[in-house]
Amino acid sequence: MADETRPATRPASDQQIQVPVDESHILATYANFCRVTGTPEELIVDFGLNKQVAGTSPETIQLTQRIIVNFFTAKRLAYALQMAVQRHEQAFGNLETDVQRRVVQQQPPKA
């Protein structure tokens, strides 16, 4: 009896499954602030809008969205975000998260 040759299959962990999604009820909200807290079972991420550009008296940030995920989903989300940021930086350059380093020092005009 001859050995059967089977096509090579990728392990289940490497296969990407297309999951159908319904975006008809999706809400889009802009956020430039997030706070991460959690419990031993879940990670809680709150999003809001920080309207304060500069100043010494902090304005209260109104949180508008809360996402609660388990740590397995959080790890997959962290990986997906890391990959997205890496692709963006490869295309457009480094993203500096320190605001002070992003501020361009303007030179006074020469007389």
C-alpha positions as MATLAB code, in Angstrom:
seq = 'MADETRPATRPASDQQIQVPVDESHILATYANFCRVTGTPEELIVDFGLNKQVAGTSPETIQLTQRIIVNFFTAKRLAYALQMAVQRHEQAFGNLETDVQRRVVQQQPPKA';
ca = [
       0.000    0.000    0.000;
       1.444    3.346   -1.057;
       1.733    6.307    1.311;
      -0.812    9.017    0.643;
       0.580   12.464    0.010;
      -1.455   15.122    1.748;
      -1.189   18.818    1.073;
       0.633   20.717    3.774;
      -1.784   22.421    6.115;
      -1.011   25.305    8.375;
      -1.609   24.905   12.093;
      -4.947   26.313   13.246;
      -3.160   29.091   15.164;
      -1.672   30.485   11.921;
      -4.888   30.482    9.910;
      -6.830   33.700    9.611;
     -10.557   33.218    9.699;
     -12.813   35.764    8.031;
     -15.508   36.618   10.542;
     -18.598   38.302    9.071;
     -19.417   41.603   10.754;
     -22.413   43.941   10.627;
     -21.352   47.612   10.676;
     -24.845   49.038   10.158;
     -25.172   50.123   13.822;
     -21.578   51.190   14.483;
     -20.939   54.437   16.355;
     -17.759   56.382   15.704;
     -16.369   58.649   18.414;
     -13.112   60.595   18.468;
     -10.953   60.297   21.590;
      -7.565   61.742   22.435;
      -7.546   60.480   26.028;
      -7.817   57.009   27.494;
      -7.634   55.531   30.963;
      -6.899   51.863   31.554;
      -8.038   50.095   34.725;
      -9.112   46.583   35.426;
      -9.842   43.614   37.584;
      -8.130   40.231   37.676;
     -10.584   39.055   34.985;
     -11.133   42.105   32.756;
      -9.453   45.149   31.348;
     -11.474   48.381   31.317;
     -10.553   51.104   28.837;
     -12.339   54.458   29.114;
     -12.137   56.991   26.271;
     -12.781   60.715   26.277;
     -11.893   64.077   24.797;
      -9.244   66.265   26.396;
     -10.080   69.772   25.153;
      -7.263   71.435   27.074;
      -4.402   72.359   24.763;
      -2.251   74.135   27.305;
      -2.657   75.793   30.656;
      -2.192   75.227   34.326;
      -5.752   74.588   35.512;
      -6.837   71.127   34.396;
     -10.268   70.894   32.842;
     -12.368   67.857   33.691;
     -12.211   65.290   30.916;
     -15.629   63.906   30.036;
     -15.361   60.170   29.445;
     -17.727   59.057   26.700;
     -16.981   55.416   25.903;
     -16.038   52.347   27.943;
     -14.772   49.095   26.467;
     -14.452   46.050   28.727;
     -12.509   43.047   27.445;
     -10.949   39.939   28.898;
      -7.167   39.741   28.940;
      -7.015   37.360   25.972;
      -8.872   39.886   23.817;
      -6.752   42.697   25.282;
      -3.566   40.903   24.222;
      -4.888   40.394   20.679;
      -5.939   44.062   20.574;
      -2.503   45.181   21.795;
      -0.844   43.120   19.049;
      -3.188   44.494   16.361;
      -2.586   48.081   17.499;
       1.179   47.518   17.607;
       1.162   46.196   14.047;
      -0.978   49.108   12.826;
       1.348   51.671   14.439;
       4.434   49.937   12.998;
       2.955   50.059    9.491;
       2.062   53.741    9.948;
       5.573   54.601   11.154;
       7.143   52.692    8.272;
       5.094   54.779    5.849;
       5.171   58.180    7.574;
       7.995   58.187   10.140;
       8.297   57.963   13.906;
       5.341   59.002   16.064;
       6.636   61.057   18.989;
       4.299   60.671   21.973;
       6.067   63.288   24.124;
       4.330   66.576   23.290;
       7.329   68.611   24.443;
       9.578   66.864   21.927;
       7.081   67.540   19.125;
       7.076   71.298   19.721;
       9.310   72.965   17.175;
      11.487   75.662   18.648;
      11.073   78.777   16.528;
      14.138   80.913   16.045;
      13.720   84.706   16.372;
      14.141   86.509   13.032;
      17.651   87.781   12.315;
      18.096   91.513   12.087;
];
